[in-house]
């Protein structure tokens, strides 16, 4: 039996001991009332490249959901420190604030990147390649949002104050570069707690297309929902408010992104090994 490794630092047992990491910090547990409609939406399949769109309503508060994929050193060290640094600002966002200082923006961007990496890595199955590259996870551990990643943030209206939603989609894209096919792994994550709704789009370090893919996605999201806007590092911001009509609209964001990047009209790719960008797509070179 192979040794289990920490999703963040990559160290294996017995050098490190895995612990149960709360996907959303228990320090935020009191910010949202218990509901029976906390929703998880996932792109799932036997392997990461065989997409099937599914969703489930958790019978427990999503604040209580854990993943045994992070070691005690990471969980109780840099991750705990980040949660403490972000706590005050996250509470304000959950309660509906629309104003962030430059320092607030930096902390929230890093927290969103860390949380997205935990969600994406915990959902990887079997012999799948890691949806978040080791170099990107190391950057987050060192307090840096990986190059090319874009974090967006919007404020939901007060009707969402005690709702939680979490969505994610791994996006292995088949590009044609110099006449040769290559698979590049991107990922899209939605994090919603109370009035705070964040998205994170990231991709492979070193790719000549990563910045283009994430920028394309962020701009398309902004056109679809005008209140969704990127958080720019070191720049204070005032958030727009999204009067989202229902949960289904929010849950369809991963579907929209997948269709955007693959130029497909459906989310399920059961008959294809990997979603393929069409030959006319600008990301093919």
C-alpha positions in Angstrom: 0.0 0.0 0.0 1.5 3.3 -1.0 2.1 6.0 1.6 -0.5 8.8 1.7 0.7 12.3 1.0 -0.4 15.7 2.2 -2.2 17.5 -0.6 -0.5 20.8 0.2 3.1 20.1 1.1 3.4 16.8 -0.7 5.1 15.0 2.3 4.2 11.4 3.0 3.4 9.3 6.0 5.2 8.4 8.3 7.1 11.7 7.9 3.9 13.6 8.5 0.5 12.6 9.9 -2.6 13.4 8.0 -5.4 15.2 9.9 -9.0 16.2 9.1 -9.0 19.7 7.6 -12.3 21.6 7.7 -12.9 22.8 4.1 -14.4 26.0 5.7 -12.8 27.0 9.0 -14.6 26.1 12.2 -13.8 29.7 13.3 -16.5 30.8 10.9 -19.0 28.1 12.1 -21.2 30.6 13.9 -21.6 33.0 10.9 -24.2 30.9 9.1 -27.3 29.2 10.6 -27.9 25.5 10.1 -29.9 24.8 7.0 -30.9 21.6 5.1 -30.1 23.2 1.8 -26.4 23.7 1.8 -25.4 22.7 -1.7 -22.3 21.0 -3.2 -22.0 20.9 -7.0 -19.3 18.8 -8.5 -17.9 17.7 -11.8 -17.4 14.0 -11.0 -16.6 10.8 -12.9 -14.6 7.6 -12.7 -11.6 9.7 -13.8 -11.2 13.4 -13.8 -11.5 13.6 -17.6 -14.8 11.8 -17.8 -17.1 14.6 -16.6 -20.5 14.2 -15.2 -22.3 17.2 -13.7 -23.9 16.4 -10.3 -25.1 18.1 -7.2 -26.2 17.2 -3.8 -27.8 18.9 -0.8 -25.9 18.1 2.3 -28.0 17.3 5.4 -25.4 19.0 7.6 -23.8 22.4 7.7 -21.0 22.5 5.1 -18.9 24.2 7.8 -18.7 20.7 9.4 -17.4 18.9 6.3 -13.8 17.8 6.6 -11.2 16.2 4.3 -8.4 13.9 5.6 -6.0 15.1 2.9 -3.8 17.6 4.7 -1.1 16.9 7.2 -1.1 18.2 10.8 1.9 20.5 10.1 0.1 22.3 7.3 -3.3 22.2 9.0 -2.0 23.6 12.4 0.7 25.8 10.9 0.5 28.1 7.9 -3.1 27.2 7.1 -4.3 28.0 10.6 -2.3 31.2 10.5 -4.0 32.2 7.2 -7.5 31.4 8.6 -6.8 33.7 11.6 -5.5 36.5 9.4 -8.6 36.3 7.1 -11.2 35.7 9.8 -12.3 39.3 10.5 -12.5 40.2 6.8 -14.3 37.0 5.9 -16.9 37.7 8.6 -17.5 41.1 7.2 -18.0 39.7 3.7 -20.3 36.9 4.9 -22.4 39.6 6.6 -22.6 41.7 3.5 -19.9 44.3 3.4 -19.0 45.7 0.0 -15.8 47.5 0.9 -12.3 46.0 1.1 -9.0 47.6 1.8 -5.9 46.7 -0.2 -4.7 44.5 2.7 -8.1 42.9 2.9 -7.9 42.0 -0.8 -4.5 40.4 -0.5 -5.6 38.2 2.4 -8.9 37.2 0.8 -7.2 36.3 -2.5 -4.8 34.0 -0.7 -7.6 32.5 1.4 -9.7 31.8 -1.6 -6.7 30.2 -3.5 -5.9 28.0 -0.5 -9.6 26.9 -0.1 -9.9 26.2 -3.8 -6.8 24.1 -3.8 -8.1 22.1 -0.8 -11.5 21.5 -2.5 -10.0 20.5 -5.9 -7.3 18.2 -4.4 -9.7 16.5 -2.0 -12.0 15.7 -4.9 -9.3 14.0 -7.1 -10.0 10.4 -7.6 -7.8 7.3 -7.8 -5.0 7.6 -10.3 -6.0 11.0 -11.5 -3.3 13.6 -12.0 -3.3 16.3 -9.4 -5.8 19.0 -10.5 -3.6 21.7 -8.8 0.0 21.5 -9.7 2.6 20.9 -6.9 4.4 24.2 -7.8 1.1 26.1 -7.4 0.4 24.5 -4.0 3.9 25.4 -2.9 3.3 29.0 -3.9 0.1 29.1 -1.8 2.0 27.6 1.1 4.6 30.4 0.8 1.8 33.0 0.9 1.6 33.7 -2.8 -1.4 33.4 -5.1 0.0 31.4 -8.1 0.7 33.3 -11.3 -2.2 33.3 -13.7 -4.8 32.5 -11.1 -7.7 34.9 -10.9 -10.0 35.3 -7.9 -13.3 37.1 -8.3 -15.6 38.3 -5.6 -19.2 39.5 -5.5 -21.7 40.3 -2.8 -24.9 38.4 -2.7 -28.0 40.2 -1.4 -29.3 39.6 2.1 -31.6 36.8 1.1 -28.5 34.6 0.9 -27.2 35.5 4.3 -27.5 31.9 5.8 -26.8 29.8 2.7 -23.6 28.0 1.8 -22.7 26.6 -1.6 -19.6 25.0 -3.0 -18.9 24.1 -6.6 -15.9 22.9 -8.5 -14.9 21.6 -11.9 -11.5 20.2 -12.9 -10.8 21.2 -16.5 -8.2 19.1 -18.4 -8.0 20.9 -21.8 -6.5 19.4 -24.9 -4.7 22.2 -26.7 -2.9 22.0 -30.1 0.5 23.8 -29.8 2.8 23.7 -32.8 0.8 21.0 -34.4 1.0 18.7 -31.3 -1.7 17.9 -28.8 -1.1 18.5 -25.1 -3.3 18.2 -22.1 -3.3 21.2 -19.6 -5.1 21.0 -16.3 -7.2 23.9 -15.2 -9.7 24.1 -12.4 -12.7 26.3 -11.5 -14.1 26.7 -8.0 -17.0 28.5 -6.5 -17.0 29.4 -2.8 -20.2 30.8 -1.3 -20.7 31.6 2.4 -23.5 33.9 3.4 -23.3 37.1 1.3 -19.8 36.3 0.0 -19.5 34.6 -3.4 -16.0 34.0 -4.7 -14.7 32.1 -7.7 -11.2 30.9 -8.4 -9.8 29.9 -11.8 -6.3 28.5 -12.1 -4.1 26.5 -14.4 -0.8 24.9 -15.0 2.3 26.9 -14.1 4.6 27.5 -17.1 1.8 27.3 -19.7 1.9 30.0 -22.3 -1.9 30.0 -22.2 -2.6 30.0 -18.5 -3.0 33.8 -18.1 -5.1 33.9 -21.3 -7.4 31.1 -20.1 -8.0 32.7 -16.7 -8.5 36.2 -18.1 -10.9 34.9 -20.7 -12.9 33.1 -18.0 -13.0 36.1 -15.6 -14.1 38.5 -18.4 -16.8 36.0 -19.5 -18.1 35.7 -16.0 -18.2 39.4 -15.7 -20.3 39.7 -18.8 -22.6 37.0 -17.6 -23.0 38.5 -14.1 -21.9 42.2 -14.0 -21.4 42.1 -10.3 -18.6 39.5 -10.6 -15.2 41.2 -10.8 -11.6 40.1 -10.2 -9.8 41.0 -7.0 -6.6 42.9 -8.1 -3.7 42.4 -5.7 -2.9 45.3 -3.5 -5.9 47.4 -4.7 -8.8 48.4 -2.5 -12.2 47.6 -4.0 -15.9 48.1 -3.6 -18.0 45.0 -4.5 -21.0 44.9 -6.7 -24.2 43.1 -5.5 -25.6 40.1 -7.3 -29.3 39.5 -6.8 -29.0 35.8 -7.8 -32.5 34.5 -8.5 -32.0 31.0 -7.2 -29.3 28.4 -6.2 -29.5 26.7 -9.6 -28.2 29.9 -11.3 -25.1 29.9 -9.0 -24.7 26.1 -9.4 -24.5 26.5 -13.2 -21.4 28.6 -13.1 -19.1 25.6 -13.5 -21.2 24.4 -16.4 -20.9 27.9 -18.0 -17.1 27.9 -17.6 -16.7 24.4 -18.9 -18.8 25.2 -22.0 -16.8 28.4 -22.5 -13.4 26.8 -22.4 -14.2 23.7 -24.4 -16.8 25.5 -26.7 -19.2 22.6 -26.0 -22.9 22.9 -25.4 -23.0 20.3 -22.6 -21.1 19.4 -19.5 -21.0 15.6 -19.8 -18.1 14.2 -21.8 -18.6 10.5 -21.2 -17.6 9.6 -24.8 -14.4 11.6 -24.9 -11.2 11.1 -23.0 -10.6 14.8 -22.6 -12.6 17.9 -23.5 -10.9 19.4 -26.6 -10.6 23.0 -27.5 -11.8 23.4 -31.1 -9.2 24.1 -33.8 -10.5 27.6 -34.3 -10.2 28.4 -30.5 -7.7 31.3 -30.0 -5.9 29.2 -27.3 -4.7 26.8 -30.0 -1.5 28.1 -31.6 
